[in-house]
Amino acid sequence: MDINDDRDPSAPSEPTRVAPPLTVAQARAEWDVQRTFLDSCSYGPPPRRGWEAMQRSLDEWRAGSVPWQTWAESVETSRELFGRLVGVPADQVTTGAAVSQLLAPLATALPDGAEVLIPDIEFTSGVYPFAVHADRGVLVRTAPLNTLAEAVDESTTLVSFSAAQSATGEVADIPAITRRAREAGALTVLDGTQAAGWLPLNAADVDFLAVAAYKWLCAPRGTAFLTMPTEATAADDSHPRRAEFFDRLKPLAAGWFAAGGAASYGMPMHLADGARAFDISPAWHSWVGMAPALELLLGVGVEQIHTHDIALANRFRAGLGLEESNSAIVTIDLDQGKLSWPGALDRLDAAGVRYSQAGGNMRFGFHLFNDEADVDTALNAVTDTMTS
């Protein structure tokens, strides 16, 4: 690309090639994790192809050897690949940096006095964007995740919930929640940050799907997605409350990237069509590392990753005497059982097990780059603790 090339880096590009099929074993060979890494709940290490692509882009930046459009093209590649991952076309995918940033325009579009329903342990990125509007009467109401569908009523304007809970790993009953929300005329916002990459998700099942990509999608931090209905779909919504919301929805952080390259200076305003109008200016090098990671995940297939991850998580649960679950995240309450004994955490650390703590729980996340040996290493450390 010529350095003076002024083509629009946010315009739709040529269709991204389909990655060749990969087995789990082939994909696992792309990771260089050095410990028993069971902490995808916190961040996902990159596959080698993503790491090397990002390092090349940093070398190019340091040397000033390529135009910036070279890196920005990765945003469009990632947009298309993510759309493929969650079953929507690229024109329904917004790119951003964080879930809370992507949800801010949605919260602002709520009318005064709107009620937002959330699970009682929902991660704050899906709560605070709505809660900060308390000064205009927006009410955030909570209910347990397992009864969230029943808690939706005619006063509910929007339901914001995670596909898999950050603190517990509990998987939401998405069909039940969205079905009840639709009956009540409520909007649905699904946070897929702890699920996208291992749990099959269909963005068309909800109004908005937000995902921070630096966890289970194994991308650099500073990459995130939001899916939203097309303008035609939103216009066809017959419920007055929902129609009012879409009329109020505006790209509040619109800048040069949201313009789609149509204008760089002054007026008149020329925003891109569809979800691209909600884009923010990208952190180039993070997106360079994003696209290869998505290509790899698609090459394996989320269904195959789901089977692999759940099998490892349930092997771990069985070793602990716990019931099987449908989540790749296993949590242990730090305040209950012998794991609260002094030395338990030291023993796990000495065994080289990387995990995390959240909401009073120990979290163990099992993903594509893990195998049965990782499970057994963690189990040996835990059971030694429990029987010592």
C-alpha positions as CSV (number, residue, x, y, z in Angstrom):
1,M,0.0,0.0,0.0
2,D,1.3,3.4,-0.9
3,I,1.9,5.6,2.1
4,N,-0.3,8.3,0.6
5,D,-3.2,5.8,0.0
6,D,-6.3,7.6,1.4
7,R,-8.7,4.7,1.0
8,D,-11.1,4.2,3.9
9,P,-9.6,1.7,6.4
10,S,-13.1,1.2,8.0
11,A,-14.8,0.4,4.7
12,P,-15.9,-3.2,4.0
13,S,-12.9,-5.1,2.7
14,E,-12.7,-8.2,0.5
15,P,-14.2,-11.3,2.2
16,T,-11.8,-12.8,4.7
17,R,-10.6,-16.2,3.7
18,V,-12.0,-19.2,5.6
19,A,-9.3,-20.7,7.9
20,P,-8.5,-24.4,7.2
21,P,-10.0,-26.8,9.8
22,L,-7.9,-27.4,12.8
23,T,-8.0,-30.1,15.5
24,V,-7.7,-29.1,19.1
25,A,-4.2,-30.6,19.3
26,Q,-3.1,-28.6,16.2
27,A,-4.4,-25.4,17.7
28,R,-2.9,-26.1,21.2
29,A,0.5,-26.3,19.5
30,E,0.2,-22.5,18.8
31,W,0.4,-21.6,22.5
32,D,3.6,-21.0,24.5
33,V,2.1,-20.9,28.0
34,Q,4.8,-21.9,30.6
35,R,2.7,-22.7,33.6
36,T,-0.5,-24.6,34.2
37,F,-2.5,-21.6,33.0
38,L,-6.1,-21.9,34.2
39,D,-6.9,-18.2,34.3
40,S,-8.6,-17.3,31.0
41,C,-11.2,-15.6,33.3
42,S,-8.6,-12.9,33.7
43,Y,-6.8,-12.9,30.3
44,G,-6.1,-15.2,27.5
45,P,-2.5,-15.7,26.3
46,P,-2.2,-15.2,22.5
47,P,-1.6,-17.9,20.0
48,R,1.7,-17.7,18.3
49,R,0.3,-16.4,15.1
50,G,-1.4,-13.5,16.9
51,W,1.8,-12.7,18.9
52,E,4.0,-12.7,15.9
53,A,1.7,-10.5,13.9
54,M,1.6,-8.0,16.6
55,Q,5.4,-8.0,17.1
56,R,5.8,-7.4,13.3
57,S,3.5,-4.5,13.5
58,L,5.5,-3.0,16.4
59,D,8.7,-3.4,14.5
60,E,7.1,-1.7,11.5
61,W,5.9,1.2,13.8
62,R,9.4,1.5,15.3
63,A,11.0,1.6,11.9
64,G,8.3,3.7,10.3
65,S,8.3,1.3,7.4
66,V,4.6,1.0,6.6
67,P,1.6,3.3,6.5
68,W,-0.9,3.1,9.4
69,Q,-3.6,1.8,7.1
70,T,-1.8,-1.5,7.0
71,W,-2.6,-2.0,10.7
72,A,-6.1,-0.5,10.5
73,E,-7.1,-3.1,8.0
74,S,-7.0,-5.6,10.9
75,V,-10.0,-3.9,12.4
76,E,-12.1,-4.8,9.4
77,T,-10.8,-8.3,9.2
78,S,-11.6,-8.8,12.9
79,R,-15.1,-7.3,12.5
80,E,-15.9,-9.8,9.8
81,L,-14.4,-12.8,11.7
82,F,-16.2,-11.9,14.9
83,G,-19.5,-11.6,13.0
84,R,-18.9,-15.0,11.6
85,L,-18.1,-16.3,15.1
86,V,-21.5,-15.1,16.5
87,G,-23.6,-15.4,13.4
88,V,-24.2,-11.9,12.2
89,P,-22.9,-9.9,9.2
90,A,-20.1,-7.5,9.6
91,D,-22.3,-4.4,9.2
92,Q,-23.9,-5.3,12.6
93,V,-20.6,-5.3,14.4
94,T,-19.2,-2.2,16.2
95,T,-15.5,-2.2,17.3
96,G,-14.3,-0.6,20.5
97,A,-12.0,-0.9,23.4
98,A,-14.1,-2.0,26.4
99,V,-17.6,-3.3,27.2
100,S,-18.5,-0.3,29.4
101,Q,-17.5,2.1,26.6
102,L,-19.6,0.2,24.1
103,L,-22.6,0.2,26.4
104,A,-22.5,3.9,27.2
105,P,-24.6,5.0,24.2
106,L,-27.2,2.3,25.0
107,A,-27.5,3.6,28.5
108,T,-27.9,7.2,27.4
109,A,-30.6,6.2,24.9
110,L,-32.8,4.9,27.8
111,P,-35.6,7.3,28.7
112,D,-35.8,9.0,32.1
113,G,-37.2,6.7,34.7
114,A,-36.3,3.5,32.8
115,E,-35.8,0.3,34.7
116,V,-32.8,-1.9,34.1
117,L,-32.8,-5.5,35.3
118,I,-29.5,-7.3,36.1
119,P,-28.3,-10.4,37.9
120,D,-27.4,-9.8,41.5
121,I,-23.7,-10.7,40.9
122,E,-23.3,-9.1,37.5
123,F,-19.8,-7.7,36.7
124,T,-19.7,-3.9,37.0
125,S,-19.0,-3.2,33.3
126,G,-22.5,-4.3,32.6
127,V,-24.0,-2.4,35.5
128,Y,-22.2,1.0,35.9
129,P,-23.0,2.3,32.4
130,F,-26.7,2.2,33.5
131,A,-26.3,3.0,37.2
132,V,-24.6,6.4,36.5
133,H,-27.9,7.6,35.1
134,A,-29.6,7.4,38.5
135,D,-29.8,11.2,38.5
136,R,-32.5,11.1,35.8
137,G,-34.4,8.3,37.4
138,V,-32.9,5.2,35.8
139,L,-33.4,2.4,38.3
140,V,-31.1,-0.7,38.3
141,R,-33.0,-3.7,39.8
142,T,-31.4,-7.0,40.6
143,A,-32.5,-10.6,40.8
144,P,-30.7,-14.0,41.0
145,L,-29.4,-15.2,37.6
146,N,-31.4,-18.5,37.9
147,T,-34.7,-16.6,38.3
148,L,-33.8,-13.6,36.0
149,A,-36.4,-14.5,33.4
150,E,-39.2,-14.6,36.0
151,A,-38.1,-11.2,37.3
152,V,-38.8,-9.5,34.0
153,D,-42.1,-7.6,34.1
154,E,-43.9,-4.9,32.2
155,S,-41.8,-2.2,34.1
156,T,-38.5,-3.6,32.7
157,T,-37.0,-1.5,30.0
158,L,-33.8,-3.4,29.5
159,V,-32.2,-6.6,30.8
160,S,-28.3,-6.6,31.0
161,F,-26.7,-10.0,31.8
162,S,-23.6,-12.1,31.2
163,A,-23.7,-15.3,29.2
164,A,-21.3,-16.8,31.9
165,Q,-20.9,-15.1,35.2
166,S,-17.5,-13.7,36.0
167,A,-17.6,-14.6,39.7
168,T,-19.1,-18.0,39.5
169,G,-19.0,-19.3,35.9
170,E,-22.7,-19.9,36.0
171,V,-24.2,-20.0,32.5
172,A,-27.3,-18.0,31.9
173,D,-30.5,-19.5,30.4
174,I,-30.3,-17.1,27.4
175,P,-33.4,-18.5,25.6
176,A,-35.6,-18.1,28.7
177,I,-34.4,-14.6,29.5
178,T,-34.7,-13.3,26.0
179,R,-38.1,-14.9,25.4
180,R,-39.5,-13.3,28.5
181,A,-37.9,-9.9,27.7
182,R,-39.4,-9.9,24.2
183,E,-42.8,-10.7,25.6
184,A,-42.5,-7.7,28.0
185,G,-41.1,-5.4,25.3
186,A,-37.7,-5.1,27.1
187,L,-34.4,-4.8,25.3
188,T,-31.7,-7.4,26.0
189,V,-27.9,-6.7,26.4
190,L,-25.7,-9.8,26.7
191,D,-22.2,-9.6,27.9
192,G,-20.3,-12.5,26.3
193,T,-16.8,-11.6,27.7
194,Q,-16.6,-14.7,29.8
195,A,-18.2,-16.9,27.2
196,A,-17.3,-15.9,23.6
197,G,-14.6,-18.4,22.4
198,W,-15.8,-21.4,24.3
199,L,-19.6,-21.1,24.5
200,P,-21.6,-21.0,21.2
201,L,-23.3,-17.6,21.0
202,N,-25.8,-16.3,18.4
203,A,-25.9,-12.5,18.5
204,A,-29.3,-12.6,16.7
205,D,-30.8,-14.0,19.9
206,V,-30.4,-10.7,21.7
207,D,-30.6,-7.0,20.8
208,F,-27.0,-6.3,21.7
209,L,-24.0,-8.6,22.4
210,A,-20.9,-7.0,24.0
211,V,-17.6,-8.8,24.2
212,A,-14.2,-7.8,25.5
213,A,-11.8,-9.9,23.5
214,Y,-8.8,-10.1,25.8
215,K,-10.1,-13.1,27.7
216,W,-11.4,-16.2,26.0
217,L,-10.8,-14.8,22.5
218,C,-7.1,-14.6,23.4
219,A,-6.6,-11.1,21.9
220,P,-4.6,-8.1,23.2
221,R,-6.4,-5.8,25.7
222,G,-8.1,-2.8,24.1
223,T,-10.2,-4.8,21.6
224,A,-13.9,-5.3,22.1
225,F,-17.1,-5.8,20.0
226,L,-20.7,-4.9,20.1
227,T,-23.4,-6.3,17.8
228,M,-26.5,-4.4,17.2
229,P,-29.6,-4.6,14.9
230,T,-29.6,-3.1,11.5
231,E,-31.5,0.2,11.1
232,A,-34.2,-1.7,9.1
233,T,-34.6,-4.3,11.9
234,A,-34.8,-1.6,14.6
235,A,-37.3,0.4,12.5
236,D,-39.6,-2.6,12.2
237,D,-39.9,-3.0,16.0
238,S,-43.5,-2.6,16.8
239,H,-43.3,-2.2,20.6
240,P,-43.5,1.6,21.5
241,R,-40.8,1.4,24.2
242,R,-38.3,-0.4,22.0
243,A,-39.0,1.9,19.0
244,E,-38.5,5.0,21.2
245,F,-35.1,3.6,22.4
246,F,-33.8,3.0,18.8
247,D,-35.0,6.5,17.9
248,R,-32.8,7.9,20.7
249,L,-29.7,5.8,20.1
250,K,-26.8,7.9,18.9
251,P,-23.0,7.3,18.4
252,L,-22.0,9.6,21.2
253,A,-18.3,9.1,20.7
254,A,-18.4,9.6,16.9
255,G,-15.0,10.7,15.5
256,W,-13.0,10.2,12.4
257,F,-13.2,6.4,12.4
258,A,-17.0,6.5,12.8
259,A,-17.1,8.7,9.7
260,G,-16.0,5.8,7.6
261,G,-13.4,7.9,5.8
262,A,-16.0,10.1,4.2
263,A,-14.7,13.3,6.0
264,S,-11.8,14.2,8.2
265,Y,-12.4,17.9,8.8
266,G,-15.3,20.1,9.6
267,M,-18.9,19.8,8.5
268,P,-21.2,18.4,7.2
269,M,-21.2,15.2,9.2
270,H,-20.9,12.0,7.3
271,L,-21.2,8.9,9.6
272,A,-20.7,5.4,8.3
273,D,-23.7,3.2,7.9
274,G,-24.9,0.8,10.5
275,A,-22.9,-0.3,13.5
276,R,-19.7,1.2,12.1
277,A,-21.0,4.7,13.1
278,F,-20.4,3.6,16.7
279,D,-16.8,2.6,16.2
280,I,-14.0,4.5,18.1
281,S,-10.5,5.1,16.8
282,P,-8.7,1.7,17.1
283,A,-5.5,0.9,19.0
284,W,-3.9,-0.4,15.8
285,H,-1.4,-3.0,17.1
286,S,-3.9,-4.7,19.4
287,W,-6.2,-5.3,16.4
288,V,-3.3,-6.7,14.5
289,G,-3.0,-9.4,17.2
290,M,-6.8,-9.8,17.3
291,A,-7.5,-11.0,13.8
292,P,-5.2,-14.1,13.8
293,A,-6.6,-15.3,17.1
294,L,-10.1,-15.1,15.8
295,E,-9.1,-16.9,12.6
296,L,-7.6,-19.7,14.7
297,L,-10.7,-20.1,16.9
298,L,-12.9,-20.2,13.8
299,G,-10.6,-22.8,12.3
300,V,-11.2,-25.1,15.3
301,G,-14.9,-24.2,15.7
302,V,-16.6,-23.0,18.9
303,E,-18.6,-26.3,19.1
304,Q,-15.4,-28.3,19.2
305,I,-13.8,-25.9,21.7
306,H,-16.9,-26.1,23.9
307,T,-16.7,-29.9,24.0
308,H,-13.0,-29.8,24.9
309,D,-13.3,-27.1,27.5
310,I,-16.3,-28.5,29.3
311,A,-14.7,-32.0,29.4
312,L,-11.6,-30.6,31.1
313,A,-13.7,-28.5,33.6
314,N,-15.9,-31.5,34.4
315,R,-12.8,-33.7,34.9
316,F,-11.6,-31.1,37.5
317,R,-15.1,-31.1,39.1
318,A,-15.2,-34.9,39.3
319,G,-11.8,-34.9,41.1
320,L,-13.1,-32.4,43.6
321,G,-16.3,-34.4,44.2
322,L,-18.5,-31.7,42.5
323,E,-21.4,-32.3,40.1
324,E,-20.9,-31.8,36.4
325,S,-21.7,-28.4,34.9
326,N,-22.2,-26.7,31.6
327,S,-19.4,-24.1,32.2
328,A,-15.7,-24.0,31.4
329,I,-15.2,-22.0,34.6
330,V,-15.0,-23.9,37.9
331,T,-15.2,-21.9,41.1
332,I,-14.5,-22.9,44.7
333,D,-15.8,-20.8,47.6
334,L,-12.7,-19.7,49.6
335,D,-14.8,-19.4,52.8
336,Q,-16.0,-23.0,52.8
337,G,-14.2,-26.3,52.9
338,K,-10.5,-27.1,53.6
339,L,-9.3,-24.9,50.8
340,S,-9.5,-22.1,53.4
341,W,-6.8,-23.7,55.5
342,P,-3.4,-21.9,55.7
343,G,-1.1,-23.0,53.0
344,A,-3.7,-24.1,50.4
345,L,-3.0,-21.2,48.0
346,D,0.8,-21.6,48.5
347,R,0.5,-25.2,47.5
348,L,-1.3,-24.4,44.3
349,D,1.2,-21.7,43.5
350,A,4.1,-24.1,44.2
351,A,2.6,-26.5,41.7
352,G,2.6,-23.8,39.0
353,V,-1.1,-23.5,38.8
354,R,-2.3,-20.1,37.5
355,Y,-5.8,-19.2,38.6
356,S,-7.6,-16.2,40.0
357,Q,-9.9,-15.0,42.8
358,A,-13.1,-13.1,42.3
359,G,-16.2,-12.5,44.4
360,G,-14.8,-14.7,47.3
361,N,-14.2,-17.6,44.9
362,M,-11.2,-19.3,43.4
363,R,-11.6,-19.4,39.6
364,F,-10.2,-22.1,37.3
365,G,-10.8,-21.6,33.6
366,F,-10.2,-24.4,31.1
367,H,-9.6,-23.5,27.5
368,L,-8.3,-24.6,24.2
369,F,-4.6,-24.6,25.1
370,N,-5.2,-26.7,28.2
371,D,-5.1,-30.5,28.4
372,E,-5.8,-33.3,30.9
373,A,-2.3,-33.0,32.4
374,D,-3.1,-29.4,33.4
375,V,-6.3,-30.6,35.1
376,D,-4.4,-33.3,37.0
377,T,-1.7,-31.0,38.1
378,A,-4.3,-28.7,39.6
379,L,-6.2,-31.6,41.1
380,N,-3.1,-33.1,42.7
381,A,-2.3,-29.7,44.4
382,V,-5.9,-29.3,45.6
383,T,-6.4,-32.8,46.8
384,D,-3.1,-32.8,48.6
385,T,-4.3,-29.7,50.4
386,M,-7.6,-31.3,51.2
387,T,-6.1,-34.5,52.6
388,S,-3.1,-33.0,54.4
